[in-house]
Amino acid sequence: METGGSSMKKVMFGLIIILSVFLLLLPVTANPPPPPVEVTKSCPATACVGQAFYCTITTTANDAVMAETADYYPDSVKDVQLSGTGLDYPSDHTALWYYDSMASGDTKTETITMTPTKTGLLGNIVTGRWKDTSGKYILSSTNEYFTTVSDCGNPNPAPEFPSLILPLTLIIGFLCTVLSIQRTREH
C-alpha cells in the first residue's frame, strides 16, 4: 500500500513531465536579429508636374559591412540629381551609392532630386544590400514610397494688373465721374 506522500510525489512528477513536454512543443518567439543593412526613404506625399522635388534615403548598418543602396526611380521623371558619390544610370532609371566600409550603427543619408513629367502616382523603390565574403551583394532591406503628382497649374501666376496704367486710368476715371456728378447737382 502506498502512502499519501508517495502518491502525491507521483502526481507532481507527472505534472512536471506534462508541463515540460508542453513547453518543449511551444514555438520559439524570439525576435530575429535585424538585417545587416536597412534603408528608409521619405518623399513628399504630393508634387507638381514640372517642379523638382527630392527624396531622402537613409542607409543604416546593423553590422560591420560593405553596403550598396539602389534607388529605382520611375521613367516619368527627368533632371535626376544625386547627392554625394551617387552614380546615375538613366537608361535603367537606377541610382547607386556604394559604401566600402560601414561600422555597426553607421548611418549614411543621401538625396535624389527629380522633376516629374506627368500626373499620377509616382512609385519610388529603394533597396539596401550588403556584400558577403564571396563578393556578392545580398538583398537586406527594401522600402517603397509613393508620391501623387498633380497638374498644379502655372506656378508663377500673372499679376492682376500687368502694368500701372490700367489702375491709374480707373482711379482717374472714377474721380472725374464723381466730380462731374457733383457739378451737375450744384447747378
MIGUDO-959539 format. One line per field, with one value per residue (C-alpha): residue number from 1; y, z, x. Coordinates in nm, 4 decimals. Layout:
<mifis>
n	(NUM:...)
yy	(Y:...)
zz	(Z:...)
xx	(X:...)
</mifis>
This chain:
<mifis>
n	(1:2:3:4:5:6:7:8:9:10:11:12:13:14:15:16:17:18:19:20:21:22:23:24:25:26:27:28:29:30:31:32:33:34:35:36:37:38:39:40:41:42:43:44:45:46:47:48:49:50:51:52:53:54:55:56:57:58:59:60:61:62:63:64:65:66:67:68:69:70:71:72:73:74:75:76:77:78:79:80:81:82:83:84:85:86:87:88:89:90:91:92:93:94:95:96:97:98:99:100:101:102:103:104:105:106:107:108:109:110:111:112:113:114:115:116:117:118:119:120:121:122:123:124:125:126:127:128:129:130:131:132:133:134:135:136:137:138:139:140:141:142:143:144:145:146:147:148:149:150:151:152:153:154:155:156:157:158:159:160:161:162:163:164:165:166:167:168:169:170:171:172:173:174:175:176:177:178:179:180:181:182:183:184:185:186:187)
yy	(0.0000:0.3439:0.6281:0.9643:1.1333:0.8836:0.9178:1.2960:1.2747:1.0671:1.3197:1.6110:1.4220:1.3531:1.7208:1.8290:1.5847:1.7099:2.0748:2.0087:1.8398:2.1271:2.3890:2.1995:2.1931:2.5690:2.7642:2.9893:3.3529:3.5286:3.8385:3.7708:3.9843:4.2961:4.2729:4.3791:4.6873:4.8780:5.1526:5.4031:5.6571:5.9612:6.1705:6.4348:6.2982:6.5328:6.7071:6.9134:6.8305:7.0233:7.1158:6.9388:6.7605:6.5496:6.2304:6.1465:5.7989:5.6734:5.3641:5.2165:4.9370:4.6943:4.5128:4.5997:4.5658:4.6893:4.8182:4.9246:5.1420:5.1331:5.3679:5.2627:5.5845:5.5888:5.6660:5.9562:6.1895:6.3992:6.6080:6.3460:6.4716:6.2653:6.3738:6.2508:5.9835:5.8548:5.7018:5.7571:5.5015:5.6833:5.4013:5.1725:5.4505:5.3489:5.5455:5.3655:5.4557:5.2290:5.2349:5.0471:5.0353:5.0886:5.0089:4.8780:5.1735:5.3926:5.5911:5.7458:5.9961:6.0811:6.2745:6.2242:6.5199:6.4679:6.6533:6.4644:6.4818:6.3562:6.3352:6.0239:5.8032:5.8051:5.4988:5.5042:5.1884:5.1749:4.8672:4.8043:4.5252:4.4039:4.2325:3.8800:3.7204:3.5901:3.9449:3.9096:4.1735:4.0198:4.1940:4.3055:4.5698:4.7260:5.0410:5.1831:5.5295:5.6848:6.0490:6.1805:6.4134:6.6739:6.9448:7.2401:7.4979:7.7866:7.8157:8.1834:8.3422:8.6587:8.9722:9.1026:9.4257:9.3800:9.7499:10.0562:10.2263:10.0370:10.1020:10.4687:10.5114:10.3554:10.5834:10.8988:10.7963:10.7328:11.0761:11.2507:11.0771:11.1831:11.5438:11.5539:11.4287:11.6896:11.9762:11.8741:11.8671:12.2142:12.3679)
zz	(0.0000:-0.0939:0.1443:0.0771:0.0316:-0.2278:-0.4483:-0.4220:-0.5453:-0.8448:-0.9332:-0.9051:-1.1143:-1.3803:-1.3881:-1.4265:-1.7166:-1.8900:-1.8385:-1.9704:-2.2855:-2.3372:-2.3048:-2.5467:-2.8076:-2.7897:-3.0849:-3.0107:-3.0362:-3.0015:-3.2156:-3.5171:-3.5485:-3.7658:-4.1245:-4.1803:-4.3781:-4.3504:-4.5837:-4.5470:-4.7960:-4.7444:-5.0231:-5.0263:-5.0401:-5.3286:-5.6077:-5.9193:-6.2811:-6.3932:-6.0407:-5.8858:-5.5507:-5.3515:-5.1501:-4.8576:-4.8424:-4.5153:-4.5038:-4.1602:-4.0910:-3.8138:-3.8567:-3.9987:-4.3744:-4.7235:-4.8483:-5.1633:-5.1762:-5.5006:-5.5850:-5.8725:-5.9825:-6.2324:-6.6025:-6.5744:-6.4196:-6.5645:-6.4383:-6.1808:-5.9451:-5.6782:-5.3653:-5.2559:-5.4622:-5.6203:-5.9666:-6.2055:-6.4708:-6.6636:-6.9128:-6.6202:-6.4063:-6.1269:-5.8820:-5.6811:-5.3756:-5.2608:-4.9079:-4.8800:-4.5030:-4.2617:-3.8930:-3.6923:-3.6166:-3.9029:-4.0958:-4.4418:-4.5706:-4.9404:-5.1529:-5.5006:-5.6740:-5.9709:-6.1794:-6.2680:-6.6304:-6.5942:-6.3407:-6.1452:-5.8776:-5.8778:-5.7164:-5.5781:-5.4601:-5.2709:-5.1655:-4.9324:-4.9932:-4.8123:-4.9562:-4.8363:-4.8211:-5.1784:-5.3077:-5.3864:-5.2784:-5.0852:-5.0552:-4.6988:-4.6979:-4.9327:-4.8925:-5.1253:-5.1314:-5.3438:-5.4419:-5.6031:-5.8909:-5.9908:-6.2514:-6.0167:-6.2894:-6.3554:-6.0530:-6.1394:-6.1814:-6.3860:-6.1788:-6.1661:-6.3349:-6.5661:-6.5515:-6.3502:-6.6455:-6.6045:-6.2288:-6.2659:-6.5549:-6.3462:-6.0490:-6.2656:-6.4448:-6.1126:-5.9780:-6.2972:-6.2753:-5.9097:-5.9864:-6.2883:-6.0798:-5.8101:-6.0660:-6.2162:-5.8718:-5.7871:-6.0993)
xx	(0.0000:0.1223:0.1409:-0.0208:0.3162:0.4334:0.1210:0.1464:0.5063:0.3940:0.1211:0.3673:0.6236:0.3567:0.2532:0.6151:0.6603:0.3416:0.4422:0.7937:0.6620:0.4149:0.6913:0.9159:0.6398:0.5738:0.7182:1.0105:0.9013:1.2352:1.2858:1.5055:1.8184:1.7878:1.9124:2.2762:2.1647:1.8366:1.7161:1.4356:1.3124:1.0965:0.9491:0.6773:0.3236:0.2374:0.4288:0.3560:0.4345:0.7407:0.8533:1.1509:1.1212:1.3628:1.3580:1.5839:1.7375:1.8894:2.1090:2.1839:2.4342:2.3386:2.6690:3.0124:2.9536:3.0237:2.6899:2.5092:2.1979:1.9978:1.7121:1.4875:1.3224:1.0327:1.0742:0.8270:1.0873:1.3691:1.6613:1.7653:2.0370:2.2116:2.3931:2.7338:2.9031:2.5836:2.6067:2.3152:2.2220:1.9445:1.8807:1.7901:1.6346:1.8687:2.0808:2.3502:2.5558:2.8401:2.9799:3.3101:3.3076:3.0211:3.0622:2.7702:2.5426:2.6748:2.4152:2.4501:2.1942:2.1610:1.9118:1.7762:1.6127:1.3809:1.1221:0.8004:0.6863:0.3281:0.0460:-0.0443:0.1047:0.4838:0.6413:0.9945:1.1695:1.4975:1.6935:1.9839:2.2323:2.5412:2.8462:2.9222:3.2681:3.2375:3.1846:2.8135:2.5633:2.2733:1.9374:1.8831:1.6095:1.3532:1.1475:0.8830:0.7309:0.4561:0.4116:0.0931:0.1800:-0.0799:-0.1038:-0.0764:-0.1325:0.1015:0.3339:0.4034:0.0611:0.0342:-0.0220:-0.3763:-0.2686:0.0307:0.1138:0.0144:-0.1611:-0.4889:-0.5352:-0.4350:-0.6781:-0.9580:-0.8848:-0.8715:-1.1916:-1.3665:-1.2578:-1.3727:-1.7102:-1.7561:-1.6578:-1.8888:-2.1830:-2.1104:-2.1055:-2.4376:-2.6001:-2.4727:-2.6299)
</mifis>
